[in-house]
Amino acid sequence: MNYVYFDHAATTGVDPRVFARMEPYFSEFYGNASEIHGPGRKAREAVEWGRAAVAQALGANEKEIVFTSGGTEADNMALIGYAQRFSGGHIITSAVEHPAVMESARFLQRQGWDVTFVPVDQYGAVDVDAYRAAFRDDTRLASVMLANNVVGTLQPVAELARIAHDQGVAFHTDAVQVAGSLPIDVDELGVDMLSISGHKIYAPKGIGALYVRKGTRIGPILHGGGHERRLRSGTENVPGIVGIGAALELAVAEMSATRPRLEQLRDKVVAATLATIDEVQLLGDAVNRLPGNACFSIRYIEGESMLLQLDGKGIAVSSGSACASGSLEPSHVILAMGFGAEEAHGSLRLTLGRENTEAEIDYFLEVFPPIVEHLRKMSPLYVKG
Ligand SMILES: Cc1ncc(COP(=O)(O)O)c(C=O)c1O
C-alpha cells in the first residue's frame, strides 16, 4: 500500500515478524486447543505461550488473562460480565470513553442500572473531584480509559483506581490505545480489569484480552464450551493469540527506542502545524498524551474535507469523529471537552506508528497548509482577519 499512513489509532498492519510467528498455526499446527491429542496439545502450548507473553507485558499472572475477540469484547466483558454479579446498582465511567465502554454502560442503563458519566476538562482529563463525588453506596464498578483514542489524553488511572478501592469499588480501564506504546503494569495502576486489542499493536484484528485480577469475580457474556477459564466460550483463535503475544513482546522490547522517536515526530508535526496555520488548536493535553497522537481543531473547515484532500495526496489520517466508523457526527469526546460542534467538525487526527519516518512528516507539512488554504477559500465561515 503506497500510502503515508497516519491512522495507527484506528488500526495497524501486522508486523512481518509477528506474522512469521503466527503463520504455522494457520495450516500446519491447526489443532483445537481443547483436544488432548498431539495437534491439540501443540495448539494449547501456543495458547499458553501467548497468555504468558501477554501477562508478562502487563505485569500480570498468566491465570489473570482471558483472550477475547478484541477490545470491544474485552470492554463488554468487563462491564457487563462484572455487573452480572449484582441485581443492579450504579456504575461510574467517563464522558469520553470509546463506544465499547460507553454502549456497554448504556446497555446496563437499559437494564435498570444507574450510570454516571463523569465530565472532563478542556484537555480531556477526567474531573477527579466530580469522579470522587460520584461514588454512592450502591456503586459497583468504575471504568475510565487509560488514554483517549481521539485526543490522546492520558487519564490519572492509578489515582482513580485508588479512589474506587477506598470506596470498596472495583476498577476497570480500557488500555487499548496504550498497550505497546507506553509501559503498563497492572499492579502499579492498581486496576482490577484492563482491556487490550491486537490490531492496535501490529497483531491481527479479531484478538484481544481482558486482564482480570485474581479474586475479581465476573460472569461470562458468551455462553458455550467455557474455553477461556469458563469466562469466554469459543474455540481459541490460536494464530491470533500467538500474534498478540508476539506483538506485545516486540513492542515492549522496542519501546525505549520507539517512544522517543514517535514523541519527536509528533512534537514536530504539532509545532509546525500550529506555526504555519492560523486558527488551529491542538486538542488534548500538550504533554500528558499518547506518544503518536496529534489531534487538531482547524476552524472553518470540515475534518472530512481535509481527510479526503489528504487522501488524494496519498496520506491517510482520520477526522476526530472517526471510530464510530463512517459517522459524520461530531465526536462526543471533543464535545465533552467543551468545544462546539463547529470545532469538533473541524478536527483532524494523526496517529503515528513505528514505521513512520521524518520524511513522511515533512511531506504532510508540505501539502497540508495549501489544503487548508484551499478549503478555507471555499468556506463561507472563513473571513481572513
Ligand atoms: C480506546 C478503544 N477501546 C476499544 C476499542 C475497540 O477495540 P476493537 O477494535 O479491538 O474491538 C478501540 C478501537 O478503536 C479503542 O480505541
The ligand as a MOL file (V3000), in Angstrom:
LIG
                    3D

  0  0  0     0  0            999 V3000
M  V30 BEGIN CTAB
M  V30 COUNTS 16 16 0 0 0
M  V30 BEGIN ATOM
M  V30 1 C -9.9720 3.0120 23.3010 0
M  V30 2 C -10.5340 1.8900 22.4880 0
M  V30 3 N -11.2500 0.9230 23.0910 0
M  V30 4 C -11.7730 -0.1100 22.4170 0
M  V30 5 C -11.6020 -0.2210 21.0570 0
M  V30 6 C -12.2120 -1.3760 20.3360 0
M  V30 7 O -11.2410 -2.3570 20.0450 0
M  V30 8 P -11.5240 -3.4530 18.9110 0
M  V30 9 O -11.4740 -2.7400 17.6060 0
M  V30 10 O -10.4050 -4.4520 19.0730 0
M  V30 11 O -12.8430 -4.0650 19.1940 0
M  V30 12 C -10.8740 0.7630 20.3700 0
M  V30 13 C -10.7460 0.7150 18.9010 0
M  V30 14 O -10.8420 1.7120 18.2220 0
M  V30 15 C -10.3210 1.8460 21.1110 0
M  V30 16 O -9.6290 2.8200 20.5160 0
M  V30 END ATOM
M  V30 BEGIN BOND
M  V30 1 1 1 2
M  V30 2 1 2 3
M  V30 3 2 2 15
M  V30 4 2 3 4
M  V30 5 1 4 5
M  V30 6 1 5 6
M  V30 7 2 5 12
M  V30 8 1 6 7
M  V30 9 1 7 8
M  V30 10 2 8 9
M  V30 11 1 8 10
M  V30 12 1 8 11
M  V30 13 1 12 13
M  V30 14 1 12 15
M  V30 15 2 13 14
M  V30 16 1 15 16
M  V30 END BOND
M  V30 END CTAB
M  END
